[in-house]
C-alpha cells in the first residue's frame, strides 16, 4: 500500500528555535521538544490537527503554549524525503532532513491545553 502524501505538514516548534532559524535564514533542524534532527534522524511532523492535539496532550503538557508555534510546511519546497512511519496506531510524517525556512508557509499559535 502506498504511503499517504500531503501538500502541507504540521510541526510543533519551540518558538525560540523557530525564531532563530527564521532570523538567520538557516534551515530549521529541531526534531521535537529538546531534540535535534541529528539526534533523532528526522523531524517529527503531523498530518492534521488531530495528530497535533494528540502530540500536545502526550508530550507538551508542561510547556506553555506561548512558548510554542505550529509550523505549516509546504512539502513541495522540501529537499529531504518525507516518510510516513507507524507510531502506535497511526502513521506520522517524518522529514528526513532540514526544513528550509522558505518551506514554512504559515506560523500559527497553538490551542491551549484541553
C-alpha positions as CSV (number, residue, x, y, z in Angstrom):
1,X,0.0,0.0,0.0
2,X,1.5,3.4,-1.0
3,X,2.3,5.9,1.7
4,X,-0.1,8.9,2.0
5,X,1.0,12.2,0.8
6,X,0.0,15.7,1.9
7,X,0.6,19.1,0.3
8,X,1.3,20.5,3.8
9,X,2.6,19.1,7.1
10,X,2.4,20.5,10.6
11,X,5.3,20.7,13.1
12,X,5.1,21.8,16.7
13,X,8.2,24.0,17.3
14,X,9.6,25.8,20.2
15,X,9.2,29.5,19.4
16,X,12.9,30.3,20.2
17,X,14.2,27.7,17.8
18,X,11.9,28.7,15.0
19,X,12.7,32.4,15.6
20,X,16.4,31.7,15.4
21,X,16.1,29.8,12.1
22,X,13.8,32.5,10.6
23,X,16.1,35.4,11.7
24,X,19.3,33.7,10.3
25,X,17.6,32.1,7.3
26,X,19.3,28.8,8.2
27,X,17.2,25.7,7.7
28,X,15.2,24.6,10.8
29,X,16.7,21.5,12.4
30,X,14.9,20.7,15.6
31,X,13.2,17.4,15.6
32,X,11.0,17.6,18.6
33,X,11.0,19.0,22.1
34,X,14.7,19.5,23.1
35,X,15.9,17.1,20.4
36,X,17.7,17.9,17.1
37,X,17.5,16.4,13.6
38,X,21.0,15.0,14.2
39,X,19.9,13.3,17.4
40,X,16.6,11.8,16.0
41,X,17.5,11.3,12.4
42,X,14.3,13.1,11.2
43,X,11.9,15.9,12.1
44,X,8.6,14.9,13.7
45,X,5.5,16.2,11.9
46,X,1.8,15.7,11.9
47,X,-0.6,15.3,9.0
48,X,-3.6,17.1,10.6
49,X,-4.8,18.8,13.7
50,X,-6.0,15.6,15.3
51,X,-2.4,14.3,15.4
52,X,-1.2,17.7,16.6
53,X,-3.6,17.6,19.5
54,X,-2.5,14.1,20.4
55,X,1.2,15.1,20.4
56,X,0.5,18.1,22.5
57,X,-1.5,16.1,25.0
58,X,1.1,13.4,25.2
59,X,4.4,15.3,25.1
60,X,3.9,19.0,25.6
61,X,1.6,19.3,28.6
62,X,4.3,21.0,30.7
63,X,5.3,23.5,28.1
64,X,3.4,26.9,28.0
65,X,1.6,27.2,24.7
66,X,3.0,30.7,24.3
67,X,6.5,29.1,24.1
68,X,5.3,27.0,21.0
69,X,4.2,27.7,17.5
70,X,2.8,25.5,14.8
71,X,4.7,25.5,11.5
72,X,2.8,24.8,8.3
73,X,5.2,23.3,5.9
74,X,4.8,23.2,2.1
75,X,6.0,19.7,1.2
76,X,6.9,20.7,-2.4
77,X,9.5,23.0,-1.0
78,X,11.4,20.3,0.9
79,X,14.7,18.9,-0.3
80,X,14.5,16.0,2.1
81,X,12.2,12.9,1.8
82,X,9.1,12.6,3.9
83,X,8.5,9.1,5.2
84,X,5.3,8.0,6.9
85,X,6.1,5.8,9.8
86,X,3.9,3.8,12.2
87,X,3.7,5.2,15.7
88,X,1.3,3.3,17.9
89,X,-1.9,3.1,15.8
90,X,-1.2,6.0,13.4
91,X,1.1,7.0,10.5
92,X,3.1,10.1,11.2
93,X,5.1,12.0,8.6
94,X,8.8,12.4,9.4
95,X,11.0,14.8,7.4
96,X,14.4,13.1,6.9
97,X,16.4,16.3,6.6
98,X,16.3,20.0,7.5
99,X,13.3,22.2,6.7
100,X,14.2,25.3,4.6
101,X,12.8,28.5,6.2
102,X,11.2,29.1,2.8
103,X,9.1,25.9,3.0
104,X,7.3,27.2,6.1
105,X,4.2,28.9,4.6
106,X,2.4,29.8,7.9
107,X,3.2,30.0,11.6
108,X,0.2,29.6,14.0
109,X,-0.4,29.9,17.6
110,X,-1.3,26.6,19.3
111,X,-4.5,25.9,21.2
112,X,-4.4,25.9,25.0
113,X,-4.3,22.6,26.8
114,X,-7.6,20.9,26.7
